[in-house]
Each structure stands twice: as C-alpha cells, then as structure tokens.
Amino acid sequence: GVLRPALDLPLGVKVRPDQIFILVAVCVLIAALHIFLKNSKMGKAMRATADNMDLALVSGIDTEKIIMWTWGIGGALAGAGGILYGIDVQLHPYMGWNFLIPIFAATILGTIGNMYGALVGGLVIGVAQQMSTAFLLPTYKPAVAFVIMILILLVRPKGIFGGSS
C-alpha cells in the first residue's frame, strides 16, 4: 500500500488520513441511524417493537415487516463496518474472531439493547485495549476487554446505561 503521512497528536498518537475518514464515516452512520430511529415512521415502529412486541402488534404495527427491516439495516451496518475496517487493516478469512470477545464485552458493558450504550462500551473497551499495549503485550488485548467489563459490572451490574442496580 501507499504510505500516507500521519497526523501527530499528543502522547505520541499518530492518526492516518484513512482513520480520519473511517471516524467521519462512522459518525455519519451513527447520526443517520439516530435520525432514522427518532424521526421516521419506520424508526418509531422499530422502537415500539423493540420495547413491547405484543403492544406494537395490537397497535397495528406489522412486526414481521419491522423485524425484517431491522435485520436488513443491521446487516447493512455490519457490512459497512466490515468495509471500513478493511480500509484500515489487511483482510484475512478469520479476522472476525479477533473481535468476538471485545464486541461481546462492549455490548454487555454498554447495556444490551441500548445503541448509545454499545457505542460508549465500544469506545471504553477500544481505548483501554489500545492503551494497554504500552505495558502489556498486544496478545493480551482481549483479556483487557474482559477485565474492564468485569470491573465496571462489579460497580454497575446492569451496565453503563442500565440504571441503578
């Protein structure tokens, strides 16, 4: 690949233009999903179905259609995530396994079912994993995800956005 100059930040952090593009693209996707879920009729139906499927069904919402659309949007976002990740790293067939533990930890940490909680959980886990390489071998990054998850769940058993315990 072509080497592009990195932006030097404090503490010796270097950010490549590709990574800035990825960050901007992710922010756009998050904003678009937020606007869709809050303002569109389909988004409101998705939230209603997620909150109480029986009540949504009784209210006249076609929950089968909503579930199908939810899976489609989730698949499209996962595909976009894979493409954006592929911009930053070399692709190989088993690369998804490297993410399974941190994704699990971030989802539990951020409270299952809360999009914003998962975002915060992912940021906490990601930053902790990257910072841990200053004093641990990179092979221990998945363990860092679990340690962070356990420590936070000891204090907040329902996750970051799970309410009081």
Secondary structure in CASP SS format (residue, H / E / C, confidence):
PFRMAT SS
TARGET T0000
AUTHOR 0000-0000-0000
METHOD secondary structure of the structure
MODEL  1
G C 1.00
V C 1.00
L C 1.00
R C 1.00
P C 1.00
A C 1.00
L E 1.00
D E 1.00
L C 1.00
P H 1.00
L H 1.00
G H 1.00
V C 1.00
K E 1.00
V E 1.00
R C 1.00
P H 1.00
D H 1.00
Q H 1.00
I H 1.00
F H 1.00
I H 1.00
L H 1.00
V H 1.00
A H 1.00
V H 1.00
C H 1.00
V H 1.00
L H 1.00
I H 1.00
A H 1.00
A H 1.00
L H 1.00
H H 1.00
I H 1.00
F H 1.00
L H 1.00
K H 1.00
N H 1.00
S C 1.00
K H 1.00
M H 1.00
G H 1.00
K H 1.00
A H 1.00
M H 1.00
R H 1.00
A H 1.00
T H 1.00
A H 1.00
D H 1.00
N C 1.00
M H 1.00
D H 1.00
L H 1.00
A H 1.00
L H 1.00
V H 1.00
S C 1.00
G C 1.00
I C 1.00
D C 1.00
T H 1.00
E H 1.00
K H 1.00
I H 1.00
I H 1.00
M H 1.00
W H 1.00
T H 1.00
W H 1.00
G H 1.00
I H 1.00
G H 1.00
G H 1.00
A H 1.00
L H 1.00
A H 1.00
G H 1.00
A H 1.00
G H 1.00
G H 1.00
I H 1.00
L H 1.00
Y H 1.00
G H 1.00
I H 1.00
D H 1.00
V C 1.00
Q C 1.00
L C 1.00
H C 1.00
P C 1.00
Y C 1.00
M C 1.00
G C 1.00
W H 1.00
N H 1.00
F H 1.00
L H 1.00
I H 1.00
P H 1.00
I H 1.00
F H 1.00
A H 1.00
A H 1.00
T H 1.00
I H 1.00
L H 1.00
G H 1.00
T C 1.00
I C 1.00
G C 1.00
N C 1.00
M H 1.00
Y H 1.00
G H 1.00
A H 1.00
L H 1.00
V H 1.00
G H 1.00
G H 1.00
L H 1.00
V H 1.00
I H 1.00
G H 1.00
V H 1.00
A H 1.00
Q H 1.00
Q H 1.00
M H 1.00
S H 1.00
T C 1.00
A C 1.00
F C 1.00
L C 1.00
L C 1.00
P H 1.00
T H 1.00
Y H 1.00
K H 1.00
P H 1.00
A H 1.00
V H 1.00
A H 1.00
F H 1.00
V H 1.00
I H 1.00
M H 1.00
I H 1.00
L H 1.00
I H 1.00
L H 1.00
L H 1.00
V H 1.00
R C 1.00
P C 1.00
K C 1.00
G C 1.00
I C 1.00
F C 1.00
G C 1.00
G C 1.00
S C 1.00
S C 1.00
END
